[in-house]
Amino acid sequence: MVEPGSVILRALAGLTDGSGRTVVVAGPPGSGKSALLAGLQVQLEQRGARTVAISGSFRDRAVPSAAAARIAEEYHRLAADGERGAPGRSVGPEIPPWAMPPLVSDGGSVRHRGAVLARRGLDVRPEEFWKEFLEDSRATPARPLGILVDDAVVLDQESREFLLYLIGRAHLRPIVIALALDDTLPAYALWDGAIAGRFSVDWVRTRPTLFDPRDVNRLYELLRPLAPGPLTLVRFTALLGGSTTQYALGRIARVPLAQVAEELQVPVRDKLLRIHGGRVSLLNDAHREEILAMIPEADRARLHGQVADGLRALHAEPELEERIEIAQHLYRHRRDEPALRALAEGAHLLERQQRFDEAEELVGRAIVCAGELDRPDRLGPEAELRVRRSRLLIYAGRAVEAEKEFLDGMGMAFLAGLSPERMEELVWGLFAPLRLVGPRPSLVTHLGELADRFHGVDALGAEMLTTALLVEYRLERAQTDRARLEAARISQIARAAPSGPTQAVALLTVAAALADGSDREQHVAARCLRSARLMLERNRDIESQLYQEEIEARRLFGQGDRAAAAALHEHAASTAERIHSPAFEMLHLVGLAAALIEEPTDPRLDAALERARGLADRLHLGGPSPSLLSLTILEGRAAVRGEQFETARACWGAVAESVSPAVPMPYRAEAWIRLADLELSQKNLSEADRCLLRLERPEVLRGLRLDWATWLAELRGRADRFETAGTSVGRARSR
C-alpha cells in the first residue's frame, strides 16, 4: 500500500510546477482521514496557497449545491481579502454574483436567495467558478488554490458534479483538490465510479487507527494474563498484518499445528482472535497497531527476524508480494546486507510493474541499510542506490527531489572512486527519464559541472551522456546555437571514446543538433546517423536503438515524411513496452501522435493519444515535462478536429498560462499561436487580441521556431482584415 506521505509530497511538488492533482483519502470512520486533510492544509498554506476547507453534512445534503456554494463563498472571500485595499478595486459580496439566486418576490417584498435556500437551493455554476479561478491564477505572483472537503461522500449531487468538473480540469493548473470519503457508506460507490482511474487522481487507503481509551484498556487486560505461547502467537498474527493461516503461524512460531490450535483457545474465547476456515485473524483490525506498540523494541526486532525466516521457509520461490513482505521484516529485524539485497530486489520488481511509489519507499529503506553497513566501501552501494532512487522519484512525480538525489548520488560516486564504466551506467539509467521530464534550469548548471568532473577522471561515456542531456535541453528551448556548441564538444569526445552504444548515442545527439542546419550540417547529421546505426547493429543495445529510432523518426518528420516517421515510432513504442522502458515508450507515443495528427481518421491516432495519456498518469508527469506539454497540445489539436473547442481552449490555455518558469518557451509560444488561431476562427476578437499581445512579448518571440514566423504573420494579417475600427484587435495592430 502506498504511504500517504508519498501522495502528499507529489501533490505539493506538482503544485510548485503548476500541475494540479486530486488526493482522495478513503477509509472507514476513525481511520485518520480528517487528520490527513488537516496536515495537507497546513502544508499548502505554508507554500502560500489559498485554502478552502469545508465538511459535508447530512443536513446540507437535501439542499442542491449547498457545499458548492460554501466553496464559492469561501473562495470569493479569500479573493476579496487579497484585493482589499487595491486601488480602483471594490470588495465583492461574500457570495460571487454568478452563485447568487434570482430575487424572489413575495407579497410586494423582495427576499434574498438565502431565505429560500432550503426550498430551492443555490444555482452554482462550475464553469463560472473555473473562469474566475483562471483569472485569479493569471495574476503575478500567482497563488495556488487548495480545496479540501471532509466527509465528501455525503455531499449533494450538484456539489458532487461541481467538484468532478473541477477535478476534470485541474490538469496543468495550480490547484489541489483533496477529498475524504467514508468507504462504508453506500454513496461512496458514486464517487468511486466517477473518479476511479482518472488522470491526476491519487488514492490513499486508510485503516482504523483511532481507539476509545476504554477499548485500549480492555485490550491490555486481555493480553496481560496470556501465557508466553498464546501471547507469542497473538504477536505474530499482528506482525503478519492481522491475518494469517494456522499453518503459517505454526511454521513461523516453530510449534506443531495441534499446539497452535490449543494455545489459541484462550485468545479466541476472549474474542481477541477468530479462526475461520483455518485462518487466524484479529477480531478487531484496529487492535493491530496497539498490539505492536506493546511489544518491547528488542523483542519486536527479534520477532521480525523470526517472521522473515519463517516466510522464506514457507515460500521457496516467493511471489512479488511475498518478497516485499520478507524484505520489510528483514529491514525491521536488522539493517544489514541481507535486508539491503531483499529491498533492492523487491524495488526492481516493483519498478518493472510501474509501481513507482512503493519501489521508491523500498529503495529509501535500502539506502538506510547501506548507510549503516560496517565496511569501508559502503559509499559505492549507497551512491548507486541514490541514483536509482532519483529515477524512481522522477516517475513518482517528484522531480525536484529526484534531481537533488541524483547530484548527491554522483557526489558519493566520485568519493567512492567508482570506475568510469560504472559511472556511465549510472548516468545512462537516468538519460531517458531526465529527457522525459526535462531537466530544470537549476540542474543544467550542475550537469555542466558534472561533465567537467567526468572529464577529469576519464569517464568519457558519462561525460558524453551528460553533455547529450544539455544538448536536448537546448533543443527543447530552441537554443540551436548553444545546442550546436555542446554537440561540437560531444563530437570531440566521441573521437577519443571506444566504439559502442554510448559513442552511438553521442553521434545521434550530434545528428539531432544539426538536423535543421545548413546543407553541410545536414550532410554531417546523415553521416552520424549511419555510423550510429552500424554501431548499434553490432552491439544490439535495445535502449540505445530506441534512442536511434527516435532521432531517425524526428529527422523523417522534419523532412515531411510523416508516414515513415509514424511507422518508426510505432515499432519503437511497442519495443519499449515489451522491455519495460516507460520513458522511451512515452517519447515514441508522443512522436507517433504528432506524425498522425494530420490524419484524424487514422485509428492509430486515438489509440496513441489514449495510451500516452495513461502512461503519463502512471509516470506522474508534471507541468514542465516536454512530453506532457507536447501531448496536451496534441490533445487540443485533436479536440479542434472533433469541434470540441472548449476542450482545445482548456488544453492550450493550460500550456500557455502555466505558472511554472521551467516550461520551455517554444511550447508556450505554440499554445498562444494555436489559441489565437482558434479565437480568430471563432471571431472572439478580445480573446484573440489577448493571445496576439502575448505573442508580441520579446521572450515569447525568442521562443518561436523558424517555421512559425510565417504562421504568426498570417494570423496578424487575418486580425487586420477584421472590422478593426471598433475592435481592440485593430487598435493593437495599429500600435
LINJOZI-V98308 format. One record per helix or strand of 3 or more residues. SS is the DSSP state (helix for helix, strand for strand). FROM is the first residue (numbers start at 0). TO is the last residue. If there is no record, write none. Layout:
SS|FROM|TO / SS|FROM|TO
//
This chain:
helix|3|15 / strand|20|26 / helix|32|45 / strand|49|54 / helix|57|60 / helix|65|82 / helix|96|98 / strand|103|105 / strand|108|110 / helix|112|119 / helix|125|136 / strand|144|149 / helix|151|153 / helix|156|168 / strand|174|181 / helix|187|194 / strand|200|204 / helix|212|223 / helix|227|238 / strand|242|244 / helix|245|252 / helix|256|262 / helix|264|268 / strand|272|275 / strand|278|281 / helix|286|292 / helix|296|313 / helix|319|332 / helix|336|351 / helix|355|370 / helix|377|394 / helix|398|415 / helix|419|436 / helix|440|455 / helix|459|475 / helix|479|495 / helix|500|513 / helix|518|538 / helix|541|557 / helix|561|577 / helix|581|595 / helix|602|617 / helix|625|640 / helix|644|655 / helix|664|680 / helix|684|694 / helix|697|702 / helix|705|720 / helix|727|733
//
